[in-house]
């Protein structure tokens, strides 16, 4: 006699059980590693001392540019104020109207003065830096013809504060 397959569910053999622990571990692996990595990065960031520091607050005033006494170069000057608790760095100054500009400073050696390029200018926290013909300025190389009263737009590029735009008035040279 042959036996026919049983249709009664109670008589069917139970399916084999799967091991679910390895599946649960692999499913938890990615979120745990992600959280641990994020925590380590946050700890490293706070260890540098920069976390939570308020930014510098930069403002620029008294923007002026000398009318060129020759066609070779001239200079622009700004008063830069930082009222914030963190210092900032002026990396460069540009003007679409003028072409080539660079930070510079006057150096006097053996009674002779000369201009020297300056890679950047630090603006300390809670301070004011005043540019002048006797210290730091912005050298303008091969300027266009400017006349007293003209207005020239400058962009000052800071490491932390980004771009600060200001209009400078063309004035006669003042020594």
Secondary structure, DSSP 8 states (H G I E B T S, - for coil): --------GGGS--------HHHHHHHHHHHHHHHHHHHHHHHHHHHTT-TT-----EEEEEEEEE--SSSSEEEEEEEEEE-SSS-EEEEEEEBTTTB-EEEEEEEEETTEEEEEE-S-EEE-TTEEEE--TTSEEEEEES-----TT-EEEEEEEETTTEEEEEEEEEE----
